[in-house]
Amino acid sequence: MVNIAITDDDALIVGLLQDYLKSIEEFDVIFVAHSGEELLQKMTDTNVLPDIVLLDLKMTGMDGIEATHLIKENYKDVKVIIISSHYQKFFMGFMLKSGVSAFLPKGISPLELVNIIRTVHKQGYFFKEDQLAVLRDQIPAKVPKPLLQEDELLSERELEVLKLICQQKTAKEIGDMLHITQRTTEGHKNNLFAKTGAKNIAGLVIYAIQQSIIKVDELPII
């Protein structure tokens, strides 16, 4: 089951979205909120945290960016999908740096939203094709390489794992492809987080692009 929380100050949207997502067999809407403050209070009080938070960007009181910052600070494993009527493609770089796993317009179709939720739950992030184009433009042509100590450089195996992570492969799939155990794969992933300073899968993808380990054009499009 994918545990979902919905936050929007438009009660009608919340109700419609809640009813629709509850009809999806593997989804469970564990609670809804109508402000960032209410969302964070419910996350503090609940015994079961959401896997994914669907969050509006502009709300009365705490906005979606501030709420995302506090979520990622206190619940780093909870993934945030922002769905906003204030959607602009060129916000994508900022959203990624803020820890958002996906950034979507409110006009998105319900079926597409369901597929994106599944992708974020499985892979940790989702990019639309036009967002990739914007990211390509936002990443400087010349990015300075970090000065790493010899023991901090990525090993050949870690580079292989990183490339497969960018291709949206799961730990099990990576293990099967590289003939290693899933536990070993998770160990390599943890090393990647430690060495790159990335806090999530999206951060690893950005690092791989910046270091020319993978090209933006090589990222899969859902």
C-alpha positions, 0 to 999 in steps of 0.5 A, spaced: 500 500 500 502 507 498 500 511 504 498 518 501 496 525 505 493 530 501 493 538 503 490 543 499 486 549 502 480 548 496 476 543 500 472 541 493 479 539 490 481 535 496 474 531 497 474 530 489 482 527 489 481 523 496 475 520 493 478 518 486 485 516 490 481 511 495 478 508 489 485 505 487 486 499 490 494 500 492 492 507 495 490 509 502 489 516 503 491 516 511 489 523 512 487 530 508 489 537 511 487 544 508 493 548 510 501 547 511 500 547 519 495 542 519 499 537 515 505 538 519 500 537 526 497 531 523 504 528 521 506 529 528 500 526 531 499 520 526 502 513 528 503 512 520 506 517 516 504 518 509 509 515 503 507 521 499 504 528 500 500 531 495 501 538 496 498 545 493 504 550 492 500 557 494 495 556 501 493 561 506 498 561 511 504 556 510 505 555 503 507 549 500 515 550 499 515 552 507 511 545 508 516 541 504 522 544 507 519 542 514 517 535 511 524 534 508 527 536 515 523 532 519 521 526 515 526 525 510 523 519 507 516 522 505 516 524 498 512 530 496 509 531 490 507 539 489 500 540 484 499 547 483 495 552 479 501 556 479 505 551 475 511 554 471 516 549 468 522 554 470 520 553 477 523 545 476 530 547 478 528 550 485 523 545 486 528 539 486 533 543 490 527 544 495 526 536 495 520 536 491 519 529 488 515 531 482 512 538 480 505 538 476 500 542 474 493 542 477 490 540 470 493 534 470 489 528 468 487 523 474 490 517 470 497 521 469 497 523 476 496 515 479 502 513 474 506 519 477 504 517 484 506 510 482 513 512 479 515 517 485 513 511 490 518 506 486 523 511 484 523 517 488 522 522 483 518 524 476 520 528 470 516 531 465 519 531 458 519 539 458 522 539 465 528 535 463 529 541 457 528 546 462 533 543 467 538 542 461 538 549 460 539 551 468 545 546 469 551 550 467 555 548 461 561 548 466 560 545 473 566 545 477 568 538 479 568 537 487 575 536 490 575 529 493 580 525 497 582 519 493 578 514 498 572 519 497 572 518 489 566 513 486 568 506 485 567 503 478 561 499 481 558 505 485 558 509 478 555 503 475 549 503 480 549 510 480 547 510 472 542 504 473 539 509 479 538 514 474 535 509 469 530 508 474 532 501 476 530 498 483 535 495 488 532 488 486 533 490 478 540 493 479 542 487 483 540 482 478 543 486 472 550 486 476 549 479 479 550 482 486 545 482 492 539 487 493 543 488 500 549 489 497 546 494 492 543 498 498 550 498 501 552 502 494 547 506 494 548 509 501 555 510 499 553 514 494 549 518 498 555 519 503 560 521 498 556 525 493 552 529 499 545 527 496 539 527 500 535 523 496 534 519 489 533 526 485 539 529 488 543 523 486 540 524 479 542 532 479 549 530 481 550 525 476 548 530 470 553 535 473 559 530 473 557 528 466 556 521 469 549 521 465 546 526 460 540 529 461 537 526 454 539 519 457 534 519 463 528 515 462 521 519 460 515 516 463 
